[in-house]
């Protein structure tokens, strides 16, 4: 997946969890949880949604790598 595909996927998953959240307004290094006002359950639903859409296992230890758009893109681009 390339960066734009990963961002589109993240926006799609996020729309199902927090439809009012605007991923386009978030900077690459901003904490998604704070920028989009996601509580811990919403963020975990986001992670689960990413897993379901990609089939990519996301171990709990890797979840902090997904806190920013830059981290999320790097994580999924790496395969």
HELIX and SHEET records of a PDB file:
HELIX    1   1 UNK A    3  UNK A   17  1                                  15    
HELIX    2   2 UNK A   23  UNK A   25  5                                   3    
HELIX    3   3 UNK A   32  UNK A   35  1                                   4    
HELIX    4   4 UNK A   40  UNK A   54  1                                  15    
HELIX    5   5 UNK A   60  UNK A   66  5                                   7    
HELIX    6   6 UNK A   69  UNK A   77  1                                   9    
END                                                                             
